[in-house]
Amino acid sequence: MSIDRLQPTDAEDDTMGGRMSLARDAVKISIEAAARSLCVAPDIWASWENDRAAPSAGDLETIAETLEVSLAWLLRGHGAGPIWPVANDNAHRG
């Protein structure tokens, strides 16, 4: 299996909440598990992903670590974004 990292421009036009959701999907954790990493209720995390609220500045680094992305990518969509497993086409050829 090969790994593909999103290009920085893939997320720069998205909101921070959209990037949070994208990165959470990439690391395959639930909203509940992500919320536990910050000791917040799942509905608070969901409100961040839906851009109805914003996390405090003090929580941003922990969010980036939980989602395995750089703080710069989380904030602006530039930098180390999510890593997605990609099926290797050569494995299916005989």
PEHUDA-V177961 format. One record per helix or strand of 2 or more residues. SS is the DSSP state (hx for helix, st for strand). FROM is the first residue (numbers start at 0). TO is the last residue. Records with the same first field share a line. If there is no record, write none. Layout:
SS: FROM-TO / FROM-TO
This chain:
st: 1-4 / 82-85
hx: 7-9 / 15-26 / 30-37 / 41-48 / 56-66 / 70-75 / 88-91
